[in-house]
Amino acid sequence: IQEIVEMFAPDGRYDRAGKMLNGRGEIDNFYSHERTLVGAHTIYSIAVDRLSVTVTGVFEGKSIKEGTPRRLEFADIWKFRPDSGLVGFRHTYLSEGHQKAE
């Protein structure tokens, strides 16, 4: 978790499917205490531009509390700051409803 948090600028922002996290403290809290799923990501594509990276893929895992299987597709956009190379903004789009695995 610490490595993920340190990728962000101290005032970096993360919009995770409509929930805005501001700064490393909120991002750390999300990964340490609020994230409700565990599992693995499979990457479908990665597109790199000068200061941004777009990733698409699928997450397959389960709910931490209920153990319910989950499968959802995602698109993730990372925008890096030219002065530091750290993430200034990340936006994750998730398939609707954090779908149950079928």
C-alpha positions in Angstrom: 0.0 0.0 0.0 2.8 2.4 0.9 4.4 2.0 -2.6 1.0 2.9 -4.2 0.5 5.9 -2.0 4.0 7.2 -2.6 3.4 7.1 -6.4 1.1 10.1 -5.8 2.2 13.7 -5.3 1.5 14.8 -1.7 -1.6 16.7 -2.9 -2.5 14.2 -5.7 -6.1 13.3 -6.2 -7.8 10.0 -7.0 -11.3 9.8 -8.5 -12.3 6.2 -7.9 -15.6 5.7 -9.7 -17.0 9.0 -8.4 -15.4 9.0 -4.9 -12.8 11.7 -4.8 -9.7 11.1 -2.6 -7.6 14.2 -2.0 -4.0 13.8 -0.9 -1.9 10.9 0.2 -3.6 10.6 3.6 -7.1 9.9 2.0 -5.6 7.6 -0.6 -3.7 5.7 2.1 -6.9 5.4 4.2 -8.8 4.1 1.2 -6.4 1.3 0.5 -5.7 0.5 4.2 -9.3 0.7 5.6 -12.0 1.3 3.0 -11.3 -1.0 0.1 -13.8 -3.8 0.1 -12.4 -6.2 -2.5 -9.4 -8.5 -2.8 -8.3 -10.3 -5.9 -6.3 -9.9 -9.1 -6.3 -7.6 -12.1 -5.8 -8.8 -15.7 -4.6 -6.0 -18.0 -6.2 -5.8 -21.5 -4.3 -2.7 -22.8 -1.9 0.0 -21.8 -1.6 3.2 -23.7 1.3 5.6 -22.9 1.4 9.3 -23.8 4.0 11.8 -22.7 2.5 12.4 -19.2 -0.4 10.0 -19.0 -1.1 6.3 -19.0 -4.4 4.6 -19.7 -5.0 1.0 -18.6 -8.0 -1.2 -19.3 -8.7 -4.6 -17.8 -10.8 -6.8 -15.5 -10.7 -7.4 -11.8 -11.7 -10.8 -10.5 -11.8 -11.5 -6.8 -14.2 -11.4 -3.8 -15.8 -9.1 -1.3 -13.7 -9.0 1.9 -16.8 -9.0 4.2 -19.1 -11.5 2.6 -16.6 -13.5 0.5 -19.0 -12.9 -2.5 -17.2 -13.4 -5.9 -16.8 -10.1 -7.9 -15.8 -9.4 -11.5 -15.7 -6.0 -12.9 -14.0 -4.3 -15.9 -12.1 -1.1 -15.4 -10.4 1.8 -17.2 -7.8 3.7 -15.3 -6.2 7.0 -16.4 -3.0 8.1 -14.6 -1.8 11.7 -15.1 1.8 12.4 -14.1 3.4 15.7 -13.1 6.3 16.8 -15.4 8.3 18.3 -12.5 8.3 15.3 -10.2 7.0 12.3 -12.2 4.5 11.6 -9.5 0.8 11.0 -10.0 -1.1 14.3 -9.8 -4.5 12.8 -10.8 -5.8 9.3 -11.3 -9.3 8.4 -12.5 -10.8 4.9 -12.3 -13.9 4.0 -14.2 -15.6 0.7 -13.0 -18.2 -1.4 -14.7 -21.6 -0.7 -13.2 -22.5 -2.2 -9.9 -19.3 -4.0 -8.9 -20.8 -7.0 -10.6 -21.0 -10.4 -9.0 -19.1 -13.2 -10.8 -21.3 -15.5 -12.8 
